[in-house]
Amino acid sequence: MNKSLTYILDKKKRPIWLRAFRQWQRRSPQLAPLSDAVHQCASCGEEYQGNYCPRCGQSNQVGRFSFKKALLLFLDVWGMGNRSMFRSLRDLMLRPGYLIRDYIGGMQSAYFPPFKMFFILAALALLVEHGCSMTSKDSGANLVYGQVVAEQVDVDDEVATSKELSNPEDSMTVKVHGKEMESKMYQRGYKFARFMASLWKKNPAIFAFISLMLFSWPLYFFLRRSPTIPDLRFSEFVVALTYTANTYSIFSIAGTLLNSLILAILAVIMVFVALKQFSGYSKTRLLGYITLTLIISFAVLIAIFGLAIFIAYKIG
């Protein structure tokens, strides 16, 4: 049996494994030591010491072709053939906040670029949504991805439309008593909620990114003086949110692919984990900041919708 699994299953040894795991989480990636041997580049013929040719940049470990190398070359066509992609996926699942701190701190060559990864995950989400699920689409996990919400929205639309067509006097009454503004506000909010529910189901990567961007300004206000990065810039915060959205996408796509409700719930939990590791705040304090962020964001959205509809109502 694997040694790590033995420590996890043993109650007495489990704390030792947890301490080692937390130490590993905080440890930045270690680069391979430089080779002292003299190599001759197979590409340009340059003799050099080290891991890469200083003239053309080719690795000293080119070697003959293997299945592993062929797979990496195939993935490289899609921008995923380098080692940093696999390290980034692993770290986003196990240590997302620490990865963000490493990347913002300057270790950018060690990880896959956040925006490039976002678009790859968005494309993968579309591929999974269009028929790559490994189990039935009718399982309970689809509740999390918004299928029931979208279906209920369609039913409500049909009912509302039939009522409006069959009883036009109700529509006229709303206009006469000055309730058209309220009705339009409800319709705009309803359409926006329907759009987000549909996006949640069809492309969790884009949903996560849009949701985090909607809450970015108030959340940045609370995290801009965090213990780990006391002088955080907003541009750096956007990078952090993009990586956080990527973390959500990885678990959410896996949940869709396997129809796993646990993975779907874990995707939401990992957003909190990423922000906690990144900011360095305690769980209670961060939870309070997130709650305040949600309240402020929804209040601002309602105010913007109300103001826009009020202006349109007055002009009209």
C-alpha positions in Angstrom: 0.0 0.0 0.0 1.2 3.5 -0.7 3.0 5.1 2.2 0.9 8.3 2.1 -2.4 6.3 2.0 -1.1 4.3 5.1 -0.6 7.6 7.0 -4.0 8.9 6.0 -5.9 5.8 7.1 -4.0 5.5 10.4 -5.6 7.9 13.0 -2.3 8.2 14.9 -0.2 8.9 11.9 -2.7 11.2 10.1 -1.6 14.4 11.9 2.0 13.7 10.7 0.7 13.4 7.1 -1.4 16.6 7.5 1.6 18.6 8.8 3.8 17.3 5.9 1.0 18.1 3.4 0.7 21.7 4.7 4.4 22.2 4.5 4.3 21.0 0.9 1.5 23.4 0.2 3.5 26.4 1.3 6.7 25.3 -0.5 7.3 26.9 -3.9 8.2 24.7 -6.9 11.9 23.6 -6.8 13.7 23.8 -10.1 15.9 20.9 -11.3 19.6 21.4 -10.4 21.9 22.5 -13.2 23.9 19.7 -14.9 27.7 19.9 -14.6 28.3 17.6 -17.5 29.3 19.0 -20.9 26.7 18.5 -23.6 26.6 18.9 -27.3 23.4 20.3 -28.7 21.7 17.9 -31.1 20.2 20.9 -32.9 23.0 23.4 -33.4 26.1 21.5 -32.2 27.0 24.0 -29.5 28.9 22.6 -26.5 27.6 23.8 -23.1 27.1 23.0 -19.4 23.6 23.1 -18.0 20.1 21.9 -18.9 19.5 24.0 -22.0 21.5 25.1 -24.9 22.4 28.8 -24.6 22.4 29.2 -28.3 19.1 27.7 -29.4 17.4 26.9 -26.1 16.9 23.1 -26.8 16.9 20.8 -23.8 19.8 18.4 -23.2 17.3 15.6 -22.6 15.9 15.4 -26.1 16.5 11.7 -26.6 14.5 9.4 -28.8 10.8 9.6 -29.3 8.5 7.8 -26.9 4.7 7.6 -26.3 5.1 10.2 -23.5 7.0 12.5 -25.8 4.4 12.0 -28.6 1.6 12.9 -26.2 3.4 16.0 -25.1 3.9 17.1 -28.7 0.2 16.5 -29.4 -0.8 18.6 -26.3 1.7 21.3 -27.4 -0.5 21.9 -30.4 -3.1 23.2 -28.0 -0.6 25.1 -25.9 -0.6 22.4 -23.1 2.6 20.4 -23.9 4.9 22.0 -21.4 5.5 20.8 -17.9 4.1 23.9 -16.3 0.5 23.0 -17.4 0.5 19.8 -15.4 2.1 21.4 -12.4 -0.4 24.2 -12.6 -3.4 21.8 -12.7 -2.0 19.9 -9.7 -1.3 23.0 -7.7 -4.7 24.6 -8.5 -6.4 21.5 -7.1 -4.1 21.1 -4.0 -2.6 24.6 -3.2 -4.4 27.2 -5.4 -3.8 30.2 -3.2 -0.1 29.5 -2.7 0.2 29.1 -6.5 -1.3 32.6 -7.0 1.1 34.1 -4.5 4.0 32.4 -6.3 2.9 33.6 -9.6 2.3 37.2 -8.5 5.6 37.1 -6.6 7.5 36.5 -9.9 7.5 32.7 -10.5 5.7 33.0 -13.8 7.8 30.5 -15.8 6.9 27.8 -13.3 3.2 28.0 -14.0 0.8 28.0 -17.0 -0.4 31.6 -17.8 -3.8 32.2 -16.1 -5.7 33.7 -19.0 -4.5 31.1 -21.5 -5.6 28.4 -19.1 -8.9 30.1 -18.7 -9.7 29.9 -22.4 -8.5 26.3 -22.6 -10.8 25.3 -19.7 -13.7 27.3 -21.3 -13.2 25.3 -24.5 -13.0 22.0 -22.5 -16.2 22.9 -20.7 -18.0 23.3 -24.0 -16.6 20.0 -25.2 -17.8 18.2 -22.0 -21.2 19.9 -22.2 -21.7 18.6 -25.7 -21.6 14.9 -25.1 -18.4 13.9 -23.2 -20.1 13.0 -19.9 -19.2 9.5 -18.7 -22.6 8.9 -16.9 -26.2 9.7 -17.4 -27.3 13.3 -17.7 -30.2 12.7 -15.4 -28.3 12.4 -12.2 -28.5 14.8 -9.2 -25.4 16.7 -10.2 -27.3 18.5 -12.9 -29.3 20.2 -10.2 -26.1 22.0 -9.3 -25.4 23.1 -12.8 -28.8 24.7 -13.3 -30.8 22.3 -15.4 -33.8 22.5 -13.1 -33.5 26.2 -12.9 -33.3 26.6 -16.7 -36.3 24.2 -17.2 -38.4 26.1 -14.6 -37.5 29.4 -16.3 -38.8 28.1 -19.6 -42.1 26.9 -18.0 -42.5 30.3 -16.2 -41.9 32.1 -19.5 -44.6 30.1 -21.2 -47.1 30.7 -18.4 -46.3 34.4 -18.3 -46.6 34.7 -22.1 -49.9 32.9 -22.1 -51.3 35.0 -19.4 -50.3 38.2 -21.1 -51.9 37.1 -24.4 -55.1 35.8 -22.9 -55.6 38.7 -20.5 -54.4 42.0 -22.2 -56.4 44.1 -19.6 -53.9 43.1 -16.9 -51.0 44.5 -19.0 -53.0 47.8 -19.5 -53.7 48.0 -15.8 -50.0 47.8 -14.9 -49.3 50.7 -17.3 -52.2 52.8 -16.0 -51.3 52.5 -12.3 -47.6 53.3 -13.0 -46.2 49.9 -12.4 -44.5 49.5 -15.7 -41.2 50.5 -14.1 -41.4 47.7 -11.5 -42.5 45.2 -14.2 -39.5 46.1 -16.4 -37.1 45.9 -13.5 -38.4 42.4 -12.7 -38.0 41.3 -16.4 -34.4 42.6 -16.6 -33.4 40.9 -13.4 -35.2 37.7 -14.4 -33.4 37.6 -17.8 -30.1 38.2 -16.1 -30.7 35.4 -13.6 -31.8 33.1 -16.4 -28.6 33.9 -18.3 -26.4 33.2 -15.3 -28.2 29.9 -14.6 -27.8 28.8 -18.2 -24.1 29.8 -18.2 -23.6 28.0 -14.9 -24.7 24.8 -16.6 -23.2 25.2 -20.0 -19.8 26.8 -19.2 -18.7 26.9 -15.6 -15.3 28.5 -16.6 -17.0 31.6 -18.0 -19.6 31.7 -15.3 -16.9 31.7 -12.6 -15.0 34.4 -14.3 -18.0 36.7 -14.8 -19.2 36.1 -11.2 -15.8 36.9 -9.7 -15.4 40.0 -11.9 -18.9 41.3 -10.7 -17.7 41.1 -7.1 -14.1 42.2 -7.8 -14.1 45.8 -6.7 -15.7 45.3 -3.2 -13.6 42.2 -2.6 -10.4 44.0 -3.7 -11.2 46.7 -1.2 -11.2 44.1 1.6 -8.2 42.1 0.4 -5.9 44.9 -0.9 -4.1 45.0 2.5 -4.0 41.3 3.1 -1.3 39.9 5.4 0.5 38.0 2.6 0.5 40.9 0.0 -0.1 44.2 1.9 0.3 46.3 -1.3 -1.8 44.3 -3.7 -2.6 46.0 -7.0 -5.9 45.6 -8.7 -4.2 44.2 -11.9 -2.6 41.5 -9.7 -6.0 40.9 -8.1 -7.5 40.2 -11.5 -4.8 37.6 -12.1 -5.6 36.1 -8.7 -9.3 36.0 -9.6 -8.6 34.4 -12.9 -6.6 31.6 -11.3 -9.4 31.2 -8.7 -11.9 30.9 -11.6 -9.7 28.2 -13.1 -9.7 26.3 -9.8 -13.5 26.4 -9.8 -13.6 25.3 -13.5 -11.3 22.3 -13.0 -13.6 20.8 -10.2 -16.8 21.9 -12.0 -15.8 20.3 -15.3 -14.8 17.1 -13.5 -18.1 17.1 -11.7 -20.0 17.5 -15.0 -17.9 14.8 -16.7 -18.4 12.3 -13.9 -21.9 13.6 -12.8 -20.5 14.0 -9.3 -22.4 16.2 -6.9 -19.5 16.1 -4.5 -17.1 17.6 -7.0 -19.7 20.2 -7.9 -19.9 21.3 -4.2 -16.1 21.0 -3.9 -15.7 23.5 -6.8 -17.5 26.2 -4.7 -15.5 25.3 -1.6 -12.2 25.6 -3.5 -13.0 29.2 -4.3 -13.0 30.0 -0.6 -9.8 27.9 -0.1 -8.0 29.7 -2.9 -8.9 33.1 -1.5 -7.9 32.1 2.1 -4.5 30.8 1.0 -3.9 33.8 -1.2 -4.9 36.5 1.3 -3.7 34.9 4.6 -6.8 35.9 6.5 -8.5 33.6 9.0 -11.6 31.6 7.9 -14.0 33.7 9.9 -12.6 37.1 8.7 -12.6 36.0 5.1 -16.1 34.6 5.3 -17.2 38.0 6.7 -15.5 39.9 3.9 -17.1 37.6 1.3 -20.6 38.1 2.9 -20.1 41.9 2.9 -18.9 41.7 -0.7 -22.1 39.8 -1.8 -24.3 42.3 0.0 -22.6 45.3 -1.5 -22.5 43.8 -5.0 -26.1 42.9 -5.0 -27.1 46.3 -3.7 -25.1 48.0 -6.4 -26.6 45.8 -9.1 -30.1 46.5 -7.9 -29.4 50.2 -7.7 -27.9 50.2 -11.3 -30.9 48.3 -12.6 -33.3 50.5 -10.9 -31.6 53.7 -12.0 -31.4 52.5 -15.6 -35.1 51.6 -15.7 -36.1 54.8 -14.0 -34.2 56.9 -16.5 -35.7 54.9 -19.4 -39.2 55.3 -17.9 -38.8 59.1 -17.5 -37.4 59.5 -21.1 -40.1 57.2 -22.5 
